[in-house]
């Protein structure tokens, strides 16, 4: 019992000493009462940094990081743009640096590409959750906190991607000359780093199946070409394999519907044939696709 009391006293005195040598109160008090006057994006950043600063202060008693996020929140509250944290500010485990570097590149690309106006709330959340992820990854022991920040960053970036997505141009339809068989192209789109077919894409698969079966004159002669694609985030060999998985997922759906395997050809292009050209390590939902060509 005496030993436990000694340990408790040491911990308490250490916390008190840490708090006394790191005066976080002024910034925390100012941020809690801040009335933002900036843009919608800057004001959203204030709310985001207020939340993570309060978590570090109230729940974790991490005065240094609470003060770090409070300062960023106050900067945004004054109508200033605030940049995502840089990795060199942190002592990060080597095995996580590549993933975090890619994530930051995606975030900065979105910010520089107009996300502050096109997706102000989503990109503010993405930035704050990225900062949170980096902080938790440096500590590298609270796995639930790391996963929460990472997953929330990814989800916010998906919303940013959707908001930034340019309307797909409508193809000019020309009257066919005479052709021996109808040709139709159907497209499906996939979430980031996923080969799971969404419910909304079942319509495209259904239309491809209907086209395959539709014309009795050509029944049994149609062939289906499935082409899998990926965006430019990640290594090329990984994206090639991911595009193959996407194409194979579609092939399985067609075979379940009764289309013979011999009538289906599967190709995987990885990131080399994008629908929309982008720089490397840039997310683009239009490029995460499978094309089904019925001919």
N, C-alpha and C positions, 0 to 999 in steps of 0.2 A: 504493500500500500504506500509506504514512504517513497519507494522508487517511482511509482506512478505519479505521485505528487511532484516529485522533482522534475520528471520529464514534462509534465503539464506546465510547470512554472517556466521551464526553459523555452518551450514552444511559445508560450504567451509573451514572454519577454522579447523573444526574437521578432515576433509579429509587431509588437509595439515599437521596437527599435526600427524595423523596416519602415513602418508608417511615419515615424518621426523624422527619418532621414529622407523620405520621398513625399513631399507635400503635394498630394494629388487633390486636396480639397478645393482649392480655388478653381481649377479647370472643371472639376466635376460639378461644382455648384453653378458655375457659369453655363455649362452645357445643359444642365437640367432646366435652367430658366431661359435658355436662348430662344429668341423669336426670329426665325430665319427670314432673311429679306432677299434671298437670291432667286435663281431660276428654279424650275420644278425639280430638276435633277439635283441641284445643290441642296435644296430643302429636303429632298428624299435622303441624301447622304447624311444630313444632320440627324434625322430620325434613326437611320441605320447605325451610325457611330454612337449615338446616344444609347442604343440598346446593348451593343457589345461592350461599351465602356461600363455601363451599369452592371452587366453580368460579371465582368472581371473585378469590379469594385465590391459589389454586394455579395456575390456568391463565392468568388474565388479568392478574394482579398489579395489580388495581384495588382498592387498599386502602380507599378511601372507601366504595365500594358494598359491599365485603365486610363492612366494619364496620356499615354500615346494616342489612344482612340479618342479621348476627350479633346485633345489638341486638334485632331483632324476634323472632328465634328464642329468645333468652334471656327476653324478656318472656313469650312463650308457655310456656316451660319452667317459669316460676314460677306457672302456672295462671291467666294473664290472657288475655283475648281481645285479639287484635291486628287492627286494621283494615287493609284494603287501602291501598296508597299513594294519595295524592291527586295529581291531575295538576298542581296548582299548585306542587308540590314540584320539578317538572322543567321544563326548557327544551325543550319538545316542538315538532317541526315542525308548522306550522299545518295542513298537509294531513292529518295523522294524528290531530288532536285530537278530531274528532267520533267517529270509530270507537272510540277509546279511552274517550271519555266514555260512549258507549252500553254498551260492555263493562263498565265499572265500575258503571254503573247496574244492569245485569243481575246482577252479582255481589253488590252490596249488597242488592238486592231479595231474592236467594236467602238471604243470611245473615240478614236481618231476618225472612224468612218461615219460619225454622226449619231451614235446611239444616245448621246446626251439629250438630243432633241427628239429622236424617233422612238426611243424606249427609255425615257428618263428614270422611271421608277425601277424597272427591271435591271438596268445596268448599274444603278446605285446599289441595289441589293446584291448584285453579282460582285461588285467591288468590295463591299463590306464583308461579304461571306468569304471572298478570296483572302482578305487580310486576316480574318478569323482563322481560316484554314492554315495559313502560313504560321501564325502564332502557335496554334495547337500542334502543328507538325513539328515545330522546333522543340516543344516540350516533349512530344513523342511518347506519351504514356496513356493519355486519356483517349482511348480508341473511339469511344462513342462520340466524344466532342469533335475529334478529327473527322469522323465519317459524317457527322451532322453538317459541319461547315462545308465540307467538300461536296456533299450531295445537294445542299442548298445553292451552292455556287453553280453547279452543273444545271440544276433546274432553272435558275435565273438566266443563265446564258442561253438555254434553249428558248426562253421567252424573248430574249434579245434577238436571237437569230430569226425568230418568226416575225418580229416587228420590223427587222431590217431587210427582210426578204423582198426582193423586187418582184413585181407581178410578172409572171411568166408570159412571154410574148405569145400572142395567138398566131399560130401558123397559118399562112395563106393557103387556102384550099383551092386547088385548081381542078377543073373538070378533067376526069380521067380520059385518056385517049382510048384505045381498046386494050384491055389487059387480060391475060389468060386467067387471072385469079385476083380476088380482092386482097389488098394489103392494109393492115391496120396496126397502129402503134399505141400501146398503153403503157402508162408510167405509174410507178409506186414510189413513195418517199418514206424514208426511215428516220427514226430518232438518232441522235448522235451516238456513235459506237454501239449500234444495235442492228441485229438482223431479224428482229421481231416484226411481223407484218401487222399493222394496225387495222382496227375494224373498218376505218374509213377507206382503206385500200382494197378491201374485199370486193368493192364495186368494180374496180379496174380489172381484177382477176376474173370476176364474173363476166364482164364484157368481153374479155379475151376468149374465154371459153365459149361464149355465145357466138362470137365471130368465127371461131374455129369450126363450130358445128352448123353454122347458119345456112350456107348455100349448098343445096343438095347437088348442084351441078359439080361442085368441087369437093364434095364430101370425101374424106379419106385422102385427099391430095394436099391439104394444108400442112404446113410445117410451122413450128413455133421456135423463134430464137429468143432466148432470155439473156440479157446483158446486165451484169452487176457492176455497180460503180460505188465509189466512196469520195468523200471530200479529202482535203490535203492535210488534215490534222493527224499527226503520227507518222511512223516509219512507212515507207512504201510497201515493204513486204507484208506488214500488218494490214494495211489497207487493201492489198490484193486479196489476202485471205478473207477479210471482212466482206469484200464485194462478192467473193465466191459464195460465202455463207448466205448472203442476201439472195443471190440468184438461185441457190439450191433450195432455199425456203419457198420461193415461188414455184420452182419445179415440182416440189412435193405437193403443193396445193393443186396444181394442174393434174398431176397423176392421180391424186385422190378423187378428182372429178371425173376420172375415166379416160383422160387423154393418154395414148400409148407413149411409153418412154422413147420409142424409136422416132417419134415425131417431134421430139424436143431436143434442142441443142442449147447448151449452157456455156456462156463465155463470162470471164471475169476480167475487168479492166483496171481494178484498183482506182488510183487517183489520176490516171493518165489521160482520160477522155472526159473532162468535166463539162457539164452543161453550161456553167458559168465560170470563167477563168478567175482565179484568185491567187493571191500570194500563198506561199507555203505556210502551214500551220494556221490557216484561217478556216473557221467553220463556215459551211454553206449548206443549207438544207436542200437546195435544188440539186446539189451534187451527190447527195446520199440517196441514190435511186436505183431502181431496176426498171429496165425497158423490156416490154414484151412485144415482140414483132410477130404478127400472124401473117403469113404470106402463102 
